[in-house]
Amino acid sequence: MASEYGLKRHFNGEAAHLLGGMIRPAHPAFDAEGYAAEVERRIPDKELKDRVLVLTEGLRARLPQDYPGAVSILLSILGEELAEGEGMFNASWYLMPVARFVEEYGLDHPELSLDAIEEITKRHTGEYAIRPYIERHYEPTMKRVARWAHSPSHNVRRLASEGVRPRLPWARTLDIFVKDPQPVLEILEPLRSDPSEYVRKSVANNLNDISKDTPDVALATALRWLEESPTAETTWTVRHGLRTLVKKGDQQALALLGATGGEWVHASRLRVTPGSVAVGDTLVIDFEIENTDDRAHSVTVDYVVHHMRKNGRSIPKVFKLTTLELEAGERRSLRKSHPIKEVQTRKYYPGEHLVDIQVNGLVKATERFDLRT
Protein backbone atom coordinates (compact mmCIF):
# COMPACT_ATOMS: atom_id res chain seq x y z
CA MET A 1 0.00 0.00 0.00
CA ALA A 2 1.17 3.49 -0.76
CA SER A 3 2.22 5.54 2.24
CA GLU A 4 -0.24 8.13 3.50
CA TYR A 5 2.38 10.85 3.04
CA GLY A 6 3.19 9.82 -0.51
CA LEU A 7 -0.46 9.60 -1.48
CA LYS A 8 -1.62 12.87 0.07
CA ARG A 9 0.62 14.92 -2.23
CA HIS A 10 -1.54 13.91 -5.18
CA PHE A 11 -4.70 15.47 -3.75
CA ASN A 12 -4.39 19.09 -4.79
CA GLY A 13 -5.71 21.53 -7.37
CA GLU A 14 -4.42 19.39 -10.21
CA ALA A 15 -6.40 16.40 -8.91
CA ALA A 16 -9.49 18.60 -8.73
CA HIS A 17 -8.88 19.77 -12.29
CA LEU A 18 -8.59 16.13 -13.41
CA LEU A 19 -11.85 15.16 -11.74
CA GLY A 20 -13.62 18.25 -12.98
CA GLY A 21 -12.58 17.51 -16.54
CA MET A 22 -13.99 14.00 -16.26
CA ILE A 23 -17.29 15.28 -14.81
CA ARG A 24 -17.92 18.07 -17.34
CA PRO A 25 -19.10 15.79 -20.22
CA ALA A 26 -21.77 14.30 -17.94
CA HIS A 27 -22.59 17.58 -16.19
CA PRO A 28 -21.62 20.60 -18.35
CA ALA A 29 -22.53 23.08 -15.61
CA PHE A 30 -19.73 21.77 -13.38
CA ASP A 31 -17.29 24.61 -12.59
CA ALA A 32 -14.00 22.75 -12.97
CA GLU A 33 -11.81 25.85 -12.73
CA GLY A 34 -13.51 27.11 -9.60
CA TYR A 35 -13.32 23.64 -8.10
CA ALA A 36 -9.57 23.41 -8.70
CA ALA A 37 -8.96 26.90 -7.30
CA GLU A 38 -10.98 26.18 -4.15
CA VAL A 39 -9.17 22.89 -3.50
CA GLU A 40 -5.76 24.48 -3.99
CA ARG A 41 -6.70 27.22 -1.54
CA ARG A 42 -8.00 24.86 1.17
CA ILE A 43 -5.50 21.98 1.20
CA PRO A 44 -2.31 23.52 2.67
CA ASP A 45 -1.27 21.87 5.96
CA LYS A 46 -3.94 19.16 5.64
CA GLU A 47 -3.24 15.44 5.82
CA LEU A 48 -4.53 12.78 3.40
CA LYS A 49 -8.08 12.19 4.66
CA ASP A 50 -8.74 15.89 5.17
CA ARG A 51 -7.44 16.68 1.69
CA VAL A 52 -9.76 14.07 0.20
CA LEU A 53 -12.64 15.56 2.19
CA VAL A 54 -11.90 18.99 0.71
CA LEU A 55 -12.24 17.53 -2.79
CA THR A 56 -15.41 15.71 -1.73
CA GLU A 57 -17.01 18.85 -0.31
CA GLY A 58 -16.16 20.68 -3.51
CA LEU A 59 -17.98 18.01 -5.50
CA ARG A 60 -21.02 18.27 -3.26
CA ALA A 61 -21.19 22.04 -3.76
CA ARG A 62 -21.05 21.79 -7.57
CA LEU A 63 -23.10 18.68 -8.36
CA PRO A 64 -26.91 18.45 -8.31
CA GLN A 65 -28.12 18.61 -4.71
CA ASP A 66 -30.31 15.53 -5.05
CA TYR A 67 -28.02 12.70 -3.99
CA PRO A 68 -29.21 10.11 -6.56
CA GLY A 69 -28.58 12.53 -9.40
CA ALA A 70 -25.13 13.45 -8.13
CA VAL A 71 -24.12 9.80 -7.67
CA SER A 72 -25.34 8.95 -11.16
CA ILE A 73 -22.97 11.57 -12.58
CA LEU A 74 -20.03 10.32 -10.51
CA LEU A 75 -20.62 6.70 -11.50
CA SER A 76 -20.50 7.71 -15.15
CA ILE A 77 -16.81 8.69 -14.88
CA LEU A 78 -15.52 5.45 -13.31
CA GLY A 79 -14.15 3.77 -16.43
CA GLU A 80 -13.16 0.12 -16.85
CA GLU A 81 -12.78 -2.36 -14.00
CA LEU A 82 -9.26 -2.83 -12.65
CA ALA A 83 -7.58 -6.08 -13.62
CA GLU A 84 -5.76 -8.29 -11.13
CA GLY A 85 -2.57 -6.55 -10.07
CA GLU A 86 -3.63 -3.01 -11.00
CA GLY A 87 -3.21 -0.94 -7.86
CA MET A 88 -6.11 1.19 -6.72
CA PHE A 89 -3.71 3.76 -5.24
CA ASN A 90 -1.77 4.21 -8.46
CA ALA A 91 -4.09 3.34 -11.35
CA SER A 92 -7.19 5.07 -9.95
CA TRP A 93 -6.17 7.07 -6.90
CA TYR A 94 -8.15 10.09 -8.11
CA LEU A 95 -11.43 8.26 -7.40
CA MET A 96 -10.88 8.47 -3.65
CA PRO A 97 -13.12 11.59 -3.35
CA VAL A 98 -15.85 9.75 -5.28
CA ALA A 99 -15.89 6.94 -2.71
CA ARG A 100 -15.75 9.53 0.08
CA PHE A 101 -18.80 11.25 -1.46
CA VAL A 102 -20.86 8.09 -0.94
CA GLU A 103 -19.42 7.66 2.54
CA GLU A 104 -20.30 11.21 3.61
CA TYR A 105 -23.60 11.94 1.89
CA GLY A 106 -25.33 8.66 1.07
CA LEU A 107 -26.41 7.21 4.41
CA ASP A 108 -30.06 8.17 3.85
CA HIS A 109 -30.01 6.15 0.61
CA PRO A 110 -28.46 2.83 1.74
CA GLU A 111 -29.50 0.60 -1.18
CA LEU A 112 -28.45 3.11 -3.82
CA SER A 113 -25.20 3.78 -1.97
CA LEU A 114 -24.35 0.08 -1.62
CA ASP A 115 -24.92 -0.28 -5.36
CA ALA A 116 -22.57 2.66 -5.90
CA ILE A 117 -19.91 1.23 -3.58
CA GLU A 118 -20.02 -2.06 -5.50
CA GLU A 119 -19.31 -0.21 -8.76
CA ILE A 120 -16.69 2.10 -7.24
CA THR A 121 -14.73 -0.80 -5.72
CA LYS A 122 -14.31 -2.36 -9.17
CA ARG A 123 -12.27 0.70 -10.17
CA HIS A 124 -10.90 1.92 -6.84
CA THR A 125 -12.01 0.66 -3.42
CA GLY A 126 -15.05 0.90 -1.16
CA GLU A 127 -13.33 -0.36 1.99
CA TYR A 128 -13.66 2.98 3.79
CA ALA A 129 -17.03 4.00 2.38
CA ILE A 130 -18.74 0.80 3.56
CA ARG A 131 -17.92 1.23 7.24
CA PRO A 132 -20.56 3.83 8.25
CA TYR A 133 -23.17 1.67 6.48
CA ILE A 134 -22.18 -1.28 8.67
CA GLU A 135 -22.67 0.93 11.72
CA ARG A 136 -25.92 2.63 10.63
CA HIS A 137 -27.57 -0.07 8.45
CA TYR A 138 -26.07 -3.27 9.83
CA GLU A 139 -28.49 -5.96 8.62
CA PRO A 140 -28.94 -4.92 4.96
CA THR A 141 -25.26 -4.02 4.63
CA MET A 142 -24.02 -7.36 5.98
CA LYS A 143 -26.45 -9.20 3.71
CA ARG A 144 -24.99 -7.31 0.76
CA VAL A 145 -21.43 -8.00 1.92
CA ALA A 146 -22.23 -11.72 2.14
CA ARG A 147 -23.40 -11.62 -1.49
CA TRP A 148 -20.26 -9.76 -2.50
CA ALA A 149 -18.16 -12.65 -1.15
CA HIS A 150 -19.51 -14.75 -4.04
CA SER A 151 -19.18 -12.10 -6.76
CA PRO A 152 -17.50 -13.01 -10.08
CA SER A 153 -15.45 -9.81 -9.64
CA HIS A 154 -12.23 -10.26 -7.65
CA ASN A 155 -12.44 -6.59 -6.69
CA VAL A 156 -15.89 -7.03 -5.17
CA ARG A 157 -14.89 -10.24 -3.38
CA ARG A 158 -11.92 -8.40 -1.95
CA LEU A 159 -14.22 -5.63 -0.70
CA ALA A 160 -16.32 -8.23 1.12
CA SER A 161 -13.26 -9.02 3.25
CA GLU A 162 -11.50 -5.65 3.40
CA GLY A 163 -14.62 -3.66 4.25
CA VAL A 164 -15.33 -5.66 7.43
CA ARG A 165 -11.74 -5.73 8.76
CA PRO A 166 -11.96 -4.80 12.45
CA ARG A 167 -8.77 -2.70 12.38
CA LEU A 168 -8.46 -1.45 8.81
CA PRO A 169 -5.54 1.03 8.48
CA TRP A 170 -6.53 4.67 7.92
CA ALA A 171 -10.10 3.83 9.05
CA ARG A 172 -12.02 3.89 12.30
CA THR A 173 -12.08 0.64 14.23
CA LEU A 174 -15.22 -1.47 13.95
CA ASP A 175 -15.67 -2.19 17.65
CA ILE A 176 -18.59 -4.51 17.00
CA PHE A 177 -16.22 -6.92 15.22
CA VAL A 178 -13.39 -6.41 17.69
CA LYS A 179 -15.72 -7.74 20.40
CA ASP A 180 -17.24 -10.49 18.27
CA PRO A 181 -15.43 -11.43 15.02
CA GLN A 182 -17.86 -14.24 14.16
CA PRO A 183 -19.81 -12.20 11.55
CA VAL A 184 -16.50 -11.37 9.86
CA LEU A 185 -15.44 -15.01 9.82
CA GLU A 186 -18.72 -15.96 8.14
CA ILE A 187 -17.87 -13.54 5.33
CA LEU A 188 -14.34 -14.96 5.03
CA GLU A 189 -15.39 -18.61 4.77
CA PRO A 190 -15.85 -18.74 0.96
CA LEU A 191 -12.74 -16.59 0.41
CA ARG A 192 -10.03 -18.51 2.29
CA SER A 193 -8.89 -20.35 -0.88
CA ASP A 194 -9.84 -17.66 -3.37
CA PRO A 195 -8.00 -17.93 -6.71
CA SER A 196 -7.13 -14.23 -6.53
CA GLU A 197 -4.06 -13.35 -4.45
CA TYR A 198 -5.54 -9.84 -4.10
CA VAL A 199 -8.53 -11.36 -2.30
CA ARG A 200 -6.48 -13.81 -0.22
CA LYS A 201 -4.18 -11.02 0.96
CA SER A 202 -7.23 -9.20 2.32
CA VAL A 203 -8.49 -12.37 4.01
CA ALA A 204 -5.06 -12.87 5.61
CA ASN A 205 -4.97 -9.26 6.79
CA ASN A 206 -8.45 -9.71 8.23
CA LEU A 207 -7.43 -12.86 10.11
CA ASN A 208 -4.36 -11.00 11.35
CA ASP A 209 -6.58 -8.20 12.68
CA ILE A 210 -8.69 -10.77 14.52
CA SER A 211 -5.58 -12.41 16.00
CA LYS A 212 -4.66 -9.15 17.74
CA ASP A 213 -7.87 -9.10 19.80
CA THR A 214 -9.03 -12.73 19.96
CA PRO A 215 -5.99 -14.93 19.21
CA ASP A 216 -7.78 -18.08 20.32
CA VAL A 217 -10.50 -17.48 17.73
CA ALA A 218 -7.94 -16.79 14.99
CA LEU A 219 -5.97 -19.94 15.82
CA ALA A 220 -9.06 -22.15 15.94
CA THR A 221 -10.22 -20.72 12.62
CA ALA A 222 -6.80 -21.23 11.00
CA LEU A 223 -6.65 -24.85 12.19
CA ARG A 224 -10.13 -25.57 10.87
CA TRP A 225 -9.38 -23.95 7.51
CA LEU A 226 -6.24 -26.04 7.06
CA GLU A 227 -8.13 -29.23 7.95
CA GLU A 228 -11.19 -28.52 5.81
CA SER A 229 -9.41 -26.93 2.86
CA PRO A 230 -5.83 -28.26 2.60
CA THR A 231 -4.87 -26.28 -0.50
CA ALA A 232 -1.81 -24.19 -1.26
CA GLU A 233 -4.06 -21.11 -1.32
CA THR A 234 -5.44 -21.77 2.17
CA THR A 235 -1.95 -22.44 3.53
CA TRP A 236 -0.78 -19.12 2.09
CA THR A 237 -3.75 -17.30 3.66
CA VAL A 238 -3.20 -18.87 7.08
CA ARG A 239 0.55 -18.28 7.05
CA HIS A 240 0.11 -14.57 6.33
CA GLY A 241 -2.90 -14.31 8.62
CA LEU A 242 -0.98 -15.56 11.66
CA ARG A 243 2.10 -13.39 11.11
CA THR A 244 1.59 -11.21 14.18
CA LEU A 245 1.24 -14.26 16.43
CA VAL A 246 4.32 -15.82 14.82
CA LYS A 247 6.33 -12.64 15.42
CA LYS A 248 5.21 -12.72 19.05
CA GLY A 249 6.52 -16.27 19.32
CA ASP A 250 3.11 -17.87 19.83
CA GLN A 251 3.98 -21.56 20.00
CA GLN A 252 0.55 -22.74 18.88
CA ALA A 253 0.69 -20.58 15.75
CA LEU A 254 4.22 -21.72 14.95
CA ALA A 255 3.31 -25.38 15.42
CA LEU A 256 0.23 -24.96 13.25
CA LEU A 257 2.47 -23.65 10.46
CA GLY A 258 4.81 -26.62 10.77
CA ALA A 259 7.61 -25.19 12.90
CA THR A 260 9.30 -27.80 15.11
CA GLY A 261 12.30 -28.27 17.34
CA GLY A 262 12.71 -24.77 18.72
CA GLU A 263 14.21 -26.19 21.90
CA TRP A 264 16.85 -28.11 19.90
CA VAL A 265 17.97 -25.35 17.56
CA HIS A 266 20.46 -22.81 18.92
CA ALA A 267 22.14 -19.63 17.68
CA SER A 268 25.76 -18.78 18.41
CA ARG A 269 28.62 -16.46 17.34
CA LEU A 270 26.23 -13.53 16.97
CA ARG A 271 28.02 -10.39 15.75
CA VAL A 272 26.36 -7.01 15.07
CA THR A 273 28.68 -4.67 13.19
CA PRO A 274 29.61 -1.92 13.37
CA GLY A 275 29.11 -1.56 17.09
CA SER A 276 28.33 2.16 16.79
CA VAL A 277 26.12 3.57 14.03
CA ALA A 278 24.16 6.65 13.04
CA VAL A 279 20.90 7.02 11.13
CA GLY A 280 21.68 6.28 7.50
CA ASP A 281 24.20 3.53 8.31
CA THR A 282 23.64 -0.20 7.86
CA LEU A 283 24.04 -2.92 10.47
CA VAL A 284 25.31 -6.34 9.49
CA ILE A 285 24.03 -9.20 11.62
CA ASP A 286 26.04 -12.44 11.44
CA PHE A 287 25.39 -15.63 13.39
CA GLU A 288 25.34 -19.40 13.20
CA ILE A 289 22.39 -21.67 13.75
CA GLU A 290 22.65 -25.34 14.69
CA ASN A 291 20.19 -28.22 15.07
CA THR A 292 21.48 -30.26 18.02
CA ASP A 293 18.75 -32.88 17.73
CA ASP A 294 19.04 -36.25 15.97
CA ARG A 295 15.96 -35.39 13.92
CA ALA A 296 15.37 -32.81 11.18
CA HIS A 297 13.40 -29.68 12.09
CA SER A 298 11.63 -26.83 10.31
CA VAL A 299 12.37 -23.53 12.01
CA THR A 300 11.36 -19.89 11.61
CA VAL A 301 14.26 -17.53 12.24
CA ASP A 302 13.60 -13.85 12.99
CA TYR A 303 15.61 -11.03 14.47
CA VAL A 304 14.38 -8.41 16.91
CA VAL A 305 15.65 -4.84 17.23
CA HIS A 306 14.80 -3.16 20.53
CA HIS A 307 14.37 0.49 19.53
CA MET A 308 15.16 3.05 22.22
CA ARG A 309 12.41 5.58 22.86
CA LYS A 310 12.65 9.16 24.04
CA ASN A 311 11.71 8.14 27.61
CA GLY A 312 14.60 5.68 27.81
CA ARG A 313 12.46 2.57 27.39
CA SER A 314 12.80 0.25 24.42
CA ILE A 315 10.18 -1.22 22.10
CA PRO A 316 10.94 -4.49 20.27
CA LYS A 317 10.31 -4.74 16.55
CA VAL A 318 10.40 -8.21 14.97
CA PHE A 319 11.81 -8.55 11.45
CA LYS A 320 11.31 -11.68 9.36
CA LEU A 321 14.51 -13.40 8.33
CA THR A 322 14.00 -16.90 6.96
CA THR A 323 12.40 -20.32 7.31
CA LEU A 324 14.81 -23.25 7.26
CA GLU A 325 14.76 -27.01 7.05
CA LEU A 326 17.67 -28.19 9.22
CA GLU A 327 18.87 -31.77 9.10
CA ALA A 328 19.98 -33.55 12.28
CA GLY A 329 23.19 -31.92 13.51
CA GLU A 330 23.23 -29.37 10.69
CA ARG A 331 24.86 -25.97 11.23
CA ARG A 332 24.43 -22.92 8.98
CA SER A 333 25.79 -19.40 8.87
CA LEU A 334 23.31 -16.58 8.32
CA ARG A 335 23.79 -12.91 7.54
CA LYS A 336 21.37 -10.01 7.36
CA SER A 337 21.91 -6.35 6.47
CA HIS A 338 19.64 -3.99 8.40
CA PRO A 339 19.48 -0.31 7.35
CA ILE A 340 19.08 2.26 10.11
CA LYS A 341 16.63 4.61 8.45
CA GLU A 342 13.72 6.54 9.84
CA VAL A 343 10.24 5.76 8.62
CA GLN A 344 6.92 7.45 9.34
CA THR A 345 6.12 5.06 12.17
CA ARG A 346 9.55 5.03 13.82
CA LYS A 347 11.91 7.73 15.07
CA TYR A 348 15.38 6.79 16.33
CA TYR A 349 16.85 7.97 19.62
CA PRO A 350 20.48 7.60 20.69
CA GLY A 351 21.61 4.96 23.14
CA GLU A 352 22.16 1.24 23.47
CA HIS A 353 19.94 -0.99 21.30
CA LEU A 354 19.63 -4.75 21.66
CA VAL A 355 19.36 -7.27 18.83
CA ASP A 356 17.84 -10.72 19.52
CA ILE A 357 17.89 -13.80 17.33
CA GLN A 358 14.63 -15.74 17.60
CA VAL A 359 14.11 -19.36 16.59
CA ASN A 360 10.46 -20.43 16.55
CA GLY A 361 9.73 -17.40 18.70
CA LEU A 362 12.34 -18.27 21.32
CA VAL A 363 15.25 -15.89 21.96
CA LYS A 364 18.50 -17.76 21.31
CA ALA A 365 21.16 -15.01 21.29
CA THR A 366 21.44 -11.29 22.07
CA GLU A 367 23.92 -8.62 21.07
CA ARG A 368 23.93 -4.83 21.24
CA PHE A 369 24.93 -1.74 19.28
CA ASP A 370 25.09 1.97 20.09
CA LEU A 371 23.15 4.52 18.06
CA ARG A 372 24.82 7.93 17.84
CA THR A 373 22.96 11.18 17.31
N, C-alpha and C positions, 0 to 999 in steps of 0.2 A: 504494500500500500504506500502511496505517496505520503511524504511527511506533511503535517498540517502547515508548517511554515512554507514549504515549497509550493504547496497547492494554493495557499491564500494569495500569493503574488499574482495569480492569474485573474483574480476577481477584482476588476478595476473598470475604468471607463471603456477600455477596448473590449472587454468582455460584454459590457452592456451594448456597445455598438454592434457587436457580432449578433447578440440575441435580437436586438431591435431590427437588424437587417433581415433576419430570418422570419420575424413576425410580420413585417410590413406587407408581404404578398397576401397574407391571410387577413390582415387587419390594416388597411391602408392609412387609417387615421392615427396609427401608433407613432408617437413623437420619438423617433430613435435618437435624434440629436440631443433633445432635451433630457432624455433618459440617460444617455452617456455622460452628459455634463453633470447631472445630479449625482450619479454614482461616483464620479471622480471627485466631486466636492465632499461627499460624505464618508468615503472609505478611509482617509488617513487615520493611522493609529488603531484601526480595528483589526481583530483577529479573524480567522477563517469564517466561522459560523456567523459572526456579525456582518462581515462583508457580504456573504451570501444573502443574509436577510435584507441588506440594503438593496440589492438587486431585485429581490422578491417584492419588497414594498414598492419599488419603482414600477414593476410590472402591474401590481394591483392598482396603482394610481392611473395607469394608462390603458388598461384593458377594460372591456365592458364590465360594469359593476355586478351584473348577474353572474354568479359563480359558474353555472353550467356553460354559459357562453364563453367566458374567459378560458375555461379548461379546454373547451373544444378547439379554440385557437391555438393554445399551447401544444395540444396533442398533435396538431397538424404539422408541427415543425420537427418532430422527433427523428424522422429518417429511418434507415434500415436497422434491423436488430443486430446487435453485436454478436460476432462469431466467438467461438471458444478461443480464449487467449487474448481477445481484445480488451484492454483495460478500460474500465469505466472512468478512471481518473486521468487518463491521457487521451483516449479516443473521443470521449464525450463529456468531459469535465464541465463544459459550459451549460449542461442541463441541470446542474445542481440547484439553481434557483427555481427551475420548473418543478422539481420534486418538492422543494421547500414551499412553493406556492400551495400545493395540495395539502402539505402538512399544516400550514398556518391557517388556511382559509376554507378548507373543505369539510370540516367536522360535522357540519349540519347537513351534509349530503354524503353519507357514508358509502352507499352503494356505488354512486357515480365516482366517488374518490377512489374506492378500491379498484374499480375498473381502470381508472387513470393510473394508479400506482402499478398495476399489472403491465400496462403498456410502457410506462416510463422505465420500469426496471429492465425491460428488454433492450433499452438503449443506454441506460445509465445505472441507477439503482434506486430502489424504494425502501431500503433498509432503515433509513431514518424517518421517512414519511409515515411508515406504517405504525410506528410506536404509539402516537397519541390515539390512534384508532383502536389499538389493543386496550388501552386504558379507558377510553370513553365508550366504545362499542364492542365489548369483549366477545360476546357470543357470535355475532355475524362475522366479525373479523377473523376469529379463529377457525370458523367453518370455511371461510375463503382461503385462509392459509393452508388448511388441510387439503383443499383441492389443488392449490398451487404445488404441493409436494408431488403431485402426479402429472404435472404439466409436461407436454412434449418439449417445451422450451427450457434449456438448461439455465437460462437467466432467471426464469420464474421459479424453477425448483430451488435455485440457490437463494432467492428471496424468502422462500418458505422457511429456510433454516436461519438465514442471516437476520431476518426481521424480528425473530423471537429470541435472539441471543440475550441472555440475562444481563451481560456486561459488555455490550457492544462499544468499542472505542468511539470516541467523539459523540456519544449519545447518552441520554439519561438512562440510569439503571432501571430495569423492569423488576421492581421489588417483588411483584407477584410470582415471578418465576425464580427469583433467588430463594424465596421461601419454599416453593413447591415446583420443582422442575418437571414434574410428570407431564403436564400439557406440552412442554417443549419436546420431551422424549417421544411422545406420540407422533409429533410432526416429523421427527428425525428417522423414525423406523423405516420408511420406504426409501430413505436417502443414504443409508449407511454404506451401500455398495454401488452408489450411483456411477454410471460410466463416465461422467464428467468430473475431472479433477477439480474444476472450479467449484462444483457443488460439494464434493467430498471435503475440500479444504474448509468450507463454511461449517459443515457438520462437525469436523474435528475441532474447529475453533469453538463451536457451541458446546461440545462435550468438555473442552478444556475450561470454559467458563463455569460449567456446572461443577467441575472437579474442585474449583476454588472455594465453593460454598458447601457442597454436599459430596465430599470425596467418596463416601461409601456408595452413594447412588451412582456416581460416574463409574466406579470400579465394577459394580454389579452389572451395569448396563454394558460395559465393554466386554466383560466375560461372557455375557449372554450373546452379544453380537458375534463374537468369535466362534462360539459353539453352534449357533444357529445358521451363520452365514460365513463359513470358512473360506473366503475368497481373498485374493490379493488386495482387492479394493477395500474390503472391510478391515484387513490387517493394517493397511496404510492409514485408514481413518482412525482406528483405535490408537495406533502408535503416535500419531500427531495429536490426538485428543487427550492423551495422558501425559503430555510433555511436562506440564507443570509439576505433576506428582512425581515424575521420574527425576526431574531436577531437584526436587526436595528429598530425594532418596527414599521414596515410599516403596517399601519392599514388596508389597502386594502388587503394585503397578509394574515394578521391574520383573517380578516373577511371571506376571501375566504376559509380558512381552518377550519372555524366553530367557531372561538374564539368570544366570546360575553362578554359584561358586564364589560369591563376593568375599566370603571369609577365607578362601584359599588363595586369592589373587592379591599380590602385594606390589606396592610401588616403592622404588628406592632410587638413590643417586639423583634426587631432584635438585636441579640448578635453575635459578631464575636470574638471567643476565640481561643488561648490566644491573648491578645492585642498586644504583641510583639513577633515576630517570626524571625527565620533565615531560609535560604535555607536548605531544608531537613525536616523542620517541617511540621505539618499539621494544617490547620485552620479548625475550626468547626463553621458552620454558622447555627444558630437557629433563627426561626421566626414563627409568626402566620399569617395566611391568613384568611380573613373573607369576605363572600358575604353579603353585607348590603342591597341587593335588595330583593324584595318579589317574585322574579323569579329565577329559576335555571340558572346558566351560566357555559359555558365551557371556561376555561382560560389556557393560556400558561404561566408558571412561569419559569423565567430564573434568573440567578444572573450575575452580571457584576463586574469584578475586574479591577480597574484602575491601570495599571502597571506603576510605575515611570520609566522614562527614564534617561539617563545620563545627558541630558540638563535640567533636573528639570521638564519637562512636563510629563503628563501622557497619556497613550493610553488605552482606554477601550477594554476589551476582554470579549465577551458574552459567557457564559457557559450554556448549556441546563440543566434544572432541571427536570421539570415534566409538564404534562398536566393533568388538574383536571376537574372533573364535580362537581360543588359546588351547593348544594341545597340552597333554599332561607334561609338566615340567618345562613348558616353553617360556622363554624370556624374549621380550622385544624392547627396542628403544623407540621412544616417541619424542617428537618435537613439535612445538606449536609457537608461532609468532603471534603476539598480541599487541596491537597498536594502542597506545595511550592517547586517545583523542576524545574530546568532549562531544557529546551528543545532546539533543534537546532534553532528554530525560536524565542526564547525569552530568554533574559538575565535579571536577576533581579538586581536592584539598590536599595540601602538603602533609607529609608524615609517613609513618610506617604502614605498609599495606601487606596483608598476608595473601598467599596463594596456596590453595589446597588442591590435591589430586584426589578425585573421588572415583571409586570403582563400585559399580552397582549402588551408588548412593552413600557409600561408606568412605570416610576420609582415611586415606592411606599414607599421605605424606604432606608436609607443610613447609613452605619456605617464605621468605619475606623480601620486600624491596622498599626503598625509600623514594617517595615522590617529592621532587624539589618544586619550589614555586617558579 
